[in-house]
Structure formats: structure tokens, C-alpha cells
Amino acid sequence: VYPYNLQQNPYPSSPTPTIADAKILGGKRHNDAKVAVLSCIEDLYQKMTGVAATDKDFRLVTVIQDVGSGKTHLSLHIRGLKELSSNTVISYVDLSQISPRDIHSLYRAMLAGFTDGYIREFKESVVYFLKDKAEQNIKKANKVFRFGIFDSIRGKNLATKAQEILSDKLTPNCSDIQTLLSGEFSTTEISIIKLILEGNFRQELQGASTLEDIIRRIAAIATLNWKFLKKLTILQLDEFDSDKKSLDFIKAVVNAHLPSTVLMLVMTPSSYEEIRKENPSVFDRLEKANYKIDLAGSNTLEEVLDILLEYIRYFGDEKIFTVDEEKDLRAKIKVIYDEFQDFRNIRSMINILYHAMEDAKKRGARTIDEQAIDNTIRNAYPGLRIQGSIMGVPLSDFIKIHRSSTDDRRLESDVRDAVINLVSYAYENGSVARLEETNEKERSGIDLIYNDQTGTKVAVAVVINKDPIKSFDQISDRIKSTISADKLIILTNTHTYDSTNKASVVNIDNRKMIDLIYFSSKYRNNEIMRDDSQRALMLAKSIRLC
Amino acid sequence: MSAEEKLTQRIILSGSVGVKKTDLRKQFVVEDIDRTLEDLVTRGDICIDKKAGAYYCWHREYYLQSLLNSDAKFRLIYQSIKSLEQSINKTSDALAKTLESSTSDIISGLSELNKETIEACNLENGLSAGFTTQLEQFKMDFDGSVSNYANSIGWVEFAKVRNELCAKYNISHEEFYRLAEELVSKYDKKYELSTGGYEGITIRGLLHGFVRCV
């Protein structure tokens, strides 16, 4: 069993999403984008109801965002939405998989982008349409079903024959379809119907030798989708770029105003800029898109967190993956996000959590613990270190200390103890003289006093998360009135550039505080190794303690 | 002049030789001369001591001289103490001199050290403050440039912003990207980067050549 009592690892292991992975869509921005696309479809659908498809019913949607931001995931999610299955037919094409690109390969890819279920449904509609014609005693319709006297003797009827065609037991006779449907359908539409009936919808490209032919065929498919299925046609073209053939093809598609169709182009800002340079005409059309889906902020912490947690919510039980569990996991993910700029994208984070889930499962952990994340980072990204950490704090310890440092009082107390321990350690190594014992009154505001190697009497005060100037002034006044020291060092995490002539202010950031607390823990437990020793003295020097 | 004052005057006039108590009794016929002498001894104005079987009185100013004249042992001890006192005085003078000199050096040193510390602190604060001011100014111009060159969805090539700001600030490409990196790192929620382009900021080994203000 995986953590949170999950029966499977909720995170995909592949670097790009699959249809199955894309069932889950987290993140406010991604869901807003989804709503925008659905709104476009809904709007067009409402305008279409009850009327024939025309070239006024074309919509262009662009989705432009950086690599790894979830564009493909969003496209596949929309493609798999059940709520769209009753009113749309969607073809998804990944243009990066098409080479060489020409009008034929692009058209073939577009046909391949439709699902098998759609082709079955389309064929079924056509067959039942023809059956209706046959039942109206239209002779040519009967011929399509190859319905003869022997079939009557055997007790078969048109419904049986239609079923045989649909189950591929019978090949329909399409020779008379042209004359049967010519009044109702265009020549191109009839040829599409024939291909559907013959099962050659995706393979047969004869008669589609020019761009004009291909555009006409795509328009025919869209028209038939509306006529037979009452569904809009959605053409999703992912990884759209500035390839000349692709641009020519898309320009033609946009100009053709495909009936009852939404063309959805997915690209990066870089591709968008290249298109501007390569083909201003296409760029201008893209600029006038009906909907420009913007996934701005797709890599923000909130978005990444929501996407990641959605996977567990989807597969898990809210009684097990409780609000507290979620909060706990959020805090761990936040540390990774904050400390490793490389992981500030959803793709990397999903990869980490996939491995962390596997690691936790192997160890029988009930949740994704610090150890799981630490092992993942060490195994999957062996060269990775916490930036700016002098003590080389392992990620698991880093996360633990980081999480416990939310309490200001505890943090200040821990840092104070750590500084005292660090100076004591420096004394043991001969870097400074022994710490001076001071009574409580004298110690007011001052955390320790010692003599450095030059004999200078140094007083140190730790000021964490407090109003800096006020505290500095208070400490300076205290030191002036109660003890005599040659030098005052104020260690603080409160960034200030305001000058204070009374003391040396040393800014210690979050990483340095964690370094100090980590050292302190090792010092208390007598775990300082040789390597740690050098690091510790370096740490002391970095905050001007010796 | 009171009887007590007359008595004290008489004793002073006797100098280091002193005056016999019995002679004083004879000379000053007062009711209780012994009580008056006791009061003077108690106040420390006179000393009474035995000399040659008789009690003598000395004024405090002459008693020491009387002892030095009459008691060789006392004189030797006194001289030794005097010598020791002189020695101590000399040493303490030397010590005081040394201390004075050292203290002056220490104070001067500390003052210098303090001055240096203050200067270093001021310099550091000044540099930080200067850098902050520089970055804030850079941010304003950077945002302005992004706004000017951005396409309909806000994206702009770094190169365009770099061209403008390098000319304005007369800074190198490297300096521009150092400042730009600092800027997008400090205000990471205000900027969004995108891969691609021919120059920009490298993150995760990917060149991010596009930027926009979110």
C-alpha cells in the first residue's frame, strides 16, 4: 500500500502526460483555462443548435505558455472530458511527432487524432441514416445493405444487415451512394461517408492531393459531424511552431472558416514569437484568436501545490488524506519549491513525488515523509545541494528544521543556543577565548560574551524576526549601560540597510540559521566529524564570530 | 583662652622633649586636670607615655620625633617603612605611568577599531543601500521596457529589453543579465520567464529568453 492508504502511485512516471494521467486536473489557473475553453465550446454550441453548420461557426483558440506548464495536460484533459463527449468530437495532434511535415502528413495526423469511438459512432449514425432511407423504400438505400430475397427468406431485416455492417461482418455496397445522397450532401461529404462505411476513414487519402482538397475534406468532416452527430469538431494542434508547412496549413484552415469547428493551437511564447517573424500573416490571425488561454502563474507555488495534491485527492480518501495530512505535505513541498529553483515547475515536482511515493511505500511509511523526499533527491538528483548551505545539511534535516522554524520564539532560542555552541566549539579549537560567564542582569539583551583571537571583547546578540532598529537600539543601549565590550555583533534575519553606528549587524538568512541549528544539534550529540569541523569554523567566520 | 587651650599650648611648647604630667598638675591648678588630659588623648591631640619612670605629655606633632630620638629600634623600623613607602610610591608612579600610557593606547586603538567598524558598517550599509536603489531604479526601467515591447499576451524577448537598458545605463550584457537575474529572483512572483530565444537567463540548464510581468 502506498502512503495515505493509496492502492496505486497517483503520480505519473512519464515525463509527458498520457490521456489517463490527464483525467486529473488540479490548479486554479489550469481550471480557469479549462472553464474558458468550455465556455468557448458552449457558446458556439448554443449558437449552432437547430441550424446547419456554416462558415460563421468557426472559432480559434490559442494556448500559449512555457514548456512544462501543463498545456498538453490541459488539452488532453479537455479531450477526455465526459461532459464534452455528447456535443464534441475532438482530434488531438502532437505536431512534434510528425516529420516530415506536409499537407498530407498533417491531414493524416488529424484523422488519426480522432478516437476509434468517434469513428464507430460516426459509422453507426451513417448506417442508421441509410437504414432510415431504405425503410422509406428508397431502392438505392436497400442496395447499400445488399438486402436481397434470400435475406428475407432467412428472416433477416434491415436492422440485422445494419448490425452486420457495424460489426464488420458485411461490407456495404457503396457504388450507388453518390446518386443516393447527391441531393443532400456535397461530393466531398459523400466520399467521406463512403470511407466511413468502408472502414477507410483514416487510411484513404486518394482524392486529397492538394491543400484545397484537404481543407475541403476537413470541412466536410466537420459538417458531417454536425449533421449526423450534432457535435462540434474540435481540432487540437499541440506543439504548434513556426514550421513553414504547418503555418501554410493552418493559415488555410483558418481562412477556410471550417464549419462548427474550434481550432485549438497550443504553443510556447518562443514559438509564438518565431511565428511572428516567419509568417506575419498567420501571426496576425493568431492575434485575433477568439480565445487566448493564458496559463500565467502556472509555476507559482500555489498552483504547483494544488496540482500535486489533486492527484492524491483524486485517488485517495478524504478521511485518510485529511486536511492536516494535506497541510503537512504542503509544508514539505514548499521547502523543495523554495530551496530548489530547478524544481519550480510541475513536471519536476510530479517526478519527485512519484519517486517519493515509491520510496515511502518500500519503507512502509504511512505518509510522504522527509526521508522519502531526501532519498528521492539523493537518488534522482545526486548532484543537487541546498544552495548556500555551509554545513551541507541533508534535505531531510533541512525540511525538519525549516518546518520547526515557523515559531519565532523557538527559532530565536534555537539560533541563540546554536551561536553559543558554535563559539564554544571555536574555543575548543583555539579560534577564540573562553566564553565569559555573565549574570542575568548583565546578560539582558546580550546572548554571549567572549574574547576573540586579538583579545577584543566581543558581545553577541541574536535578534530574530523583530523590529530591527528598535531592537538594535535597545541592545546597544543595554550594552552601553551594563557591560563593557569592545565590539557588539548583532545577528539578525531582519534585512535592514539602515545604518546603525552602534553595532556590526550581520544578516543571517534562513539557510544560515538552518546551518547553525543543524550544527548545534550535531554538537550536542557529539556527532561532529572532521569534515563538519572545518565547515563549522567556516560557518563561524561567515557570521564574523571569529 | 580656656584652661584646656592653655594646657595644649603648654604641651606644644615642650616640643619633642615633652612635659611631665606632674609638672602640669603643678602649673595648672584646675579641678580635674587628669580628666582634661584624658579628653585630649582621646581626641588624639596629645600622647602620654612613660619615660624614665615618669609620665610625660607630648603634642601629637612632636611625639614621633621624641620616639625617633629616644628609641633606636623604633627609628630603624620607621626608616625601613619609610624606605618601603618610597619604593612603593616609585613603583606605583611607574605603574600609573605605564597604565596611563597603555590605557591611552587601548582607548586610541579601540577608538580606531570602532571607527573602522563603523566605517565598514557604513560602507556595507551604503553599498547595500546603493545596490537596492540601483536595483529599484533598474526595475522601473525594466518594467517600462517590458511594457513597451510586450506582445498581446505580455511576453517580450530579453534581447529587446537588454538593448534598451544597456544603452540607457551604459552597462555590458553581463551586467544587464546580472541585474535582471537579481530582479526576477527578488520579485519572483512578479515576473514569469519562458524558454527559447537566443539570449536570456539560464534556469535548469534551459535558456529562458522571454519574460513578462505577471
Chai-1 contact restraints between the chains, C-beta under 6 A:
chainA,res_idxA,chainB,res_idxB,connection_type,confidence,min_distance_angstrom,max_distance_angstrom,comment,restraint_id
A,I64,B,I153,contact,1.0,0.0,6.0,A-B,restraint_1
A,D66,B,S194,contact,1.0,0.0,6.0,A-B,restraint_2
A,D66,B,T195,contact,1.0,0.0,6.0,A-B,restraint_3
A,V67,B,T195,contact,1.0,0.0,6.0,A-B,restraint_4
A,P269,B,W155,contact,1.0,0.0,6.0,A-B,restraint_5
A,P269,B,S194,contact,1.0,0.0,6.0,A-B,restraint_6
A,P269,B,F210,contact,1.0,0.0,6.0,A-B,restraint_7
A,S270,B,G196,contact,1.0,0.0,6.0,A-B,restraint_8
A,E287,B,S152,contact,1.0,0.0,6.0,A-B,restraint_9
A,D294,B,I153,contact,1.0,0.0,6.0,A-B,restraint_10
A,A296,B,V214,contact,1.0,0.0,6.0,A-B,restraint_11
A,G297,B,V214,contact,1.0,0.0,6.0,A-B,restraint_12
A,D342,B,R204,contact,1.0,0.0,6.0,A-B,restraint_13
A,D486,B,L110,contact,1.0,0.0,6.0,A-B,restraint_14
A,Y497,B,N125,contact,1.0,0.0,6.0,A-B,restraint_15
A,Y497,B,S128,contact,1.0,0.0,6.0,A-B,restraint_16
A,Y497,B,A129,contact,1.0,0.0,6.0,A-B,restraint_17
A,S499,B,N122,contact,1.0,0.0,6.0,A-B,restraint_18
A,S499,B,N125,contact,1.0,0.0,6.0,A-B,restraint_19
A,N501,B,I118,contact,1.0,0.0,6.0,A-B,restraint_20
A,S504,B,T117,contact,1.0,0.0,6.0,A-B,restraint_21
A,S504,B,C121,contact,1.0,0.0,6.0,A-B,restraint_22
